[in-house]
Amino acid sequence: MKIPGLCLMALAIVARAAAAGGDGAAAPAAAPADSVSAASDRFIVGSPDEQYPYYAGLPEELWPYRNIEPYQKFFVTRMPFRGPGRDYPPPPDLKSLKIGLLDAPRSSVNWERSTSTRQGIVLAVEEANRDRPPGQLPFELIEREGIAQWGGAGNLAADFADDSVLGFLGTIDGGEAHVALRVTLKTEIVMVNTSDPDPTLTETNIPWLIRVFPDHRLEEARLARLIVHQYGYRRIAIMRASDRCGRLGVHFFEGFIRRLGCPPVQELLFTPGTTDIRHQIAAIKDSKPDAIFFVGEPDDIGRFAKQFRGEGITARFFGTDHLMDPRFAENAGRAADGTVIAYFFDPARKDPLWVDFAARYRERWGSEPDAFAAYGYDGAQILLEAIRRAGPNKWRVRDVVCSLDYYRGVTGWMQFDGTGNNIAPVRLVRFEGTQPVFEKAPEFTPAVALQQ
């Protein structure tokens, strides 16, 4: 099945974006781009010096140092790229348009999520090649599996430069993503991050990145306000994994509830995979919380939820998108009932883009797409369209990617802030028994799209 071609609002946008870092004059074309398709409202781009929402667009009561007027607010405009490259000629003897994919290491806890991401990306590239008119260069996916050591992702990002990719996708692990991102400053290859929720990733002021996956702040801000304002809980305990994901995943939530006047009564750690949490259970009982916020792998959290209920702990459970994984409910059983988590979109939604994608994904891979597959697909679509618009010039590809304000993909509308981070609203999900039930809420649609 063919999908509708994606396009930007006008080809002039590419010329404007290409000139953003120069003297205001459009640079000569590096190479002919693909033919311009009919106007589409799925890509909405920004303008130079545009002002973007501060601190991921969160309510002011959650801002750090909100009671002090700062000398300057950062990340409300986009970091331009002022280097050369937009007028460089295309590489000689091109046989394909190369895109990189940086997977998680096979030994990583994120391997299954990375596999889902990869399948979404592969589907996007296969569909794009089927739709290529005769005579146009095919897209080629250059894939690298992560290395389970610090700095390994940097070497792989450098390899992408040797492979002459025009942009690359991935990765999930925050440490790998940070290291790979810094290499882009030297290689000047844009990264479309599809699955790392670390909020600090896009706050590096490196003008070679956007992220389609909402970060921890969006989920945890929604949960913090729900816990304190709507449910009125004041005694909040935290149970989190003793790894980097757990530390970063809790840092922002803890800050939010402190700013709302409810510092945590406990912050307890556990080793991923452990089964003995006697000391944590005793500490939880002693602190008498009415809410417990979990961060960790879904099978761990499911076991703990069951143990907590077995020990008579009645506090309501809260968690992040990881708990949508079936392993949480399978391990928790009846203890999952009443748990509230944040997630990105309802997989039962009837939006035609999602329904068609899910059908094509099932046909290709024989399974249902999850959020990682869907965001992988959307991230690939953005990069593919940027290459169609810009031609085989990685600097112009960057300009198209990093000019996006809004994009409508299979996951719904995305909204990009001044750091290139997707800050579209997240959804709440409540478990009834072991079944997740999504809140009834309208789909997010930006006002500018409604006006078109």
CORCOR-V205175 format. One record per residue. N is the residue number from 0. SS is DSSP state (hx for helix, st for strand, lp for the rest). Layout:
# CORCOR-V205175
n=<N:N>
ss=<SS:SS>
This chain:
# CORCOR-V205175
n=<0:1:2:3:4:5:6:7:8:9:10:11:12:13:14:15:16:17:18:19:20:21:22:23:24:25:26:27:28:29:30:31:32:33:34:35:36:37:38:39:40:41:42:43:44:45:46:47:48:49:50:51:52:53:54:55:56:57:58:59:60:61:62:63:64:65:66:67:68:69:70:71:72:73:74:75:76:77:78:79:80:81:82:83:84:85:86:87:88:89:90:91:92:93:94:95:96:97:98:99:100:101:102:103:104:105:106:107:108:109:110:111:112:113:114:115:116:117:118:119:120:121:122:123:124:125:126:127:128:129:130:131:132:133:134:135:136:137:138:139:140:141:142:143:144:145:146:147:148:149:150:151:152:153:154:155:156:157:158:159:160:161:162:163:164:165:166:167:168:169:170:171:172:173:174:175:176:177:178:179:180:181:182:183:184:185:186:187:188:189:190:191:192:193:194:195:196:197:198:199:200:201:202:203:204:205:206:207:208:209:210:211:212:213:214:215:216:217:218:219:220:221:222:223:224:225:226:227:228:229:230:231:232:233:234:235:236:237:238:239:240:241:242:243:244:245:246:247:248:249:250:251:252:253:254:255:256:257:258:259:260:261:262:263:264:265:266:267:268:269:270:271:272:273:274:275:276:277:278:279:280:281:282:283:284:285:286:287:288:289:290:291:292:293:294:295:296:297:298:299:300:301:302:303:304:305:306:307:308:309:310:311:312:313:314:315:316:317:318:319:320:321:322:323:324:325:326:327:328:329:330:331:332:333:334:335:336:337:338:339:340:341:342:343:344:345:346:347:348:349:350:351:352:353:354:355:356:357:358:359:360:361:362:363:364:365:366:367:368:369:370:371:372:373:374:375:376:377:378:379:380:381:382:383:384:385:386:387:388:389:390:391:392:393:394:395:396:397:398:399:400:401:402:403:404:405:406:407:408:409:410:411:412:413:414:415:416:417:418:419:420:421:422:423:424:425:426:427:428:429:430:431:432:433:434:435:436:437:438:439:440:441:442:443:444:445:446:447:448:449:450:451>
ss=<lp:lp:lp:lp:lp:lp:lp:lp:lp:lp:hx:hx:hx:hx:hx:hx:hx:hx:lp:lp:lp:lp:lp:lp:lp:lp:lp:lp:lp:lp:lp:lp:lp:lp:lp:lp:lp:lp:lp:lp:lp:lp:st:st:st:lp:lp:lp:lp:lp:lp:lp:lp:lp:hx:hx:hx:lp:lp:hx:hx:hx:lp:lp:lp:lp:lp:lp:lp:lp:lp:lp:lp:lp:lp:lp:lp:lp:lp:lp:lp:lp:lp:lp:lp:lp:lp:lp:lp:lp:lp:lp:lp:lp:lp:st:st:st:st:st:st:st:lp:lp:lp:lp:lp:lp:lp:lp:hx:hx:hx:hx:hx:hx:hx:hx:hx:hx:hx:hx:hx:hx:hx:hx:hx:hx:hx:hx:lp:lp:lp:lp:lp:lp:lp:st:st:st:st:st:st:st:lp:lp:lp:lp:lp:lp:lp:hx:hx:hx:hx:hx:hx:hx:hx:hx:hx:hx:lp:lp:lp:lp:st:st:st:lp:lp:lp:lp:hx:hx:hx:hx:hx:hx:hx:hx:hx:hx:hx:hx:hx:hx:lp:lp:st:st:st:st:lp:lp:lp:lp:lp:lp:lp:hx:hx:hx:hx:lp:lp:lp:lp:st:st:st:lp:lp:lp:lp:hx:hx:hx:hx:hx:hx:hx:hx:hx:hx:hx:hx:hx:hx:hx:lp:lp:lp:lp:lp:st:st:st:st:st:st:lp:lp:hx:hx:hx:hx:hx:hx:hx:hx:hx:hx:hx:hx:hx:hx:hx:hx:lp:lp:lp:lp:lp:lp:st:st:st:st:st:lp:lp:lp:lp:lp:lp:lp:hx:hx:hx:hx:hx:hx:hx:hx:hx:hx:lp:lp:lp:st:st:st:st:st:lp:lp:hx:hx:hx:hx:hx:hx:hx:hx:hx:hx:hx:hx:hx:lp:lp:lp:lp:lp:st:st:st:st:lp:hx:hx:hx:hx:lp:hx:hx:hx:hx:hx:hx:hx:hx:hx:hx:hx:lp:lp:lp:st:st:st:st:lp:lp:lp:lp:lp:lp:lp:lp:hx:hx:hx:hx:hx:hx:hx:hx:hx:hx:hx:hx:hx:hx:lp:lp:lp:lp:lp:hx:hx:hx:hx:hx:hx:hx:hx:hx:hx:hx:hx:hx:hx:hx:hx:hx:hx:hx:hx:lp:lp:lp:hx:hx:hx:hx:hx:hx:hx:hx:lp:lp:st:st:st:st:st:st:lp:lp:st:st:st:st:st:lp:lp:lp:lp:st:st:lp:lp:lp:lp:st:st:st:st:st:st:lp:lp:st:st:st:st:lp:lp:lp:lp:lp:lp:lp:lp:hx:hx:hx:hx:lp:lp>
